Amino acid sequence: MLLRTEQCLKDVAFLVMLPIKKHLRAEPEKEKNIMEILTTLLDLLSKGVILGGTIYGLIGMVMLGVAFKDHQGPGIASALWQIVGGIIIIAAGIALKSVSW
């Protein structure tokens, strides 16, 4: 059953991509332009994810400072997890930069 599902998905993907490939074969310079646009969009997305992770981590650091000042154990734990989350988001943004077409 699983093999039939995979084959069905491959057939659908082939049928969807067929008109696009025919159009790109007719004009090869458009393929280059599309790839440049996709590369630029991926780079922009990567920068946005890195910026979002940085802001998220910085907010966690501020929360950590406030929690230390008020001696709040749960607040300290929450702030540390937010900082870890920011680091993971930054790592995802860096990983997006390594994707190549």
Stockholm file with secondary structure:
# STOCKHOLM 1.0

chainA/1-101         MLLRTEQCLKDVAFLVMLPIKKHLRAEPEKEKNIMEILTTLLDLLSKGVILGGTIYGLIGMVMLGVAFKDHQGPGIASALWQIVGGIIIIAAGIALKSVSW
#=GR chainA/1-101 SS CHHHHHHHHHHHHHHHHHHHHHHHHHCHHHHHHHHHHHHHHHHHHHHHHHHHHHHHHHHHHHHHHHHHHHTCHHHHHHHHHHHHHHHHHHHHHHHHHTCCC
#=GC SS_cons         CHHHHHHHHHHHHHHHHHHHHHHHHHCHHHHHHHHHHHHHHHHHHHHHHHHHHHHHHHHHHHHHHHHHHHTCHHHHHHHHHHHHHHHHHHHHHHHHHTCCC
//
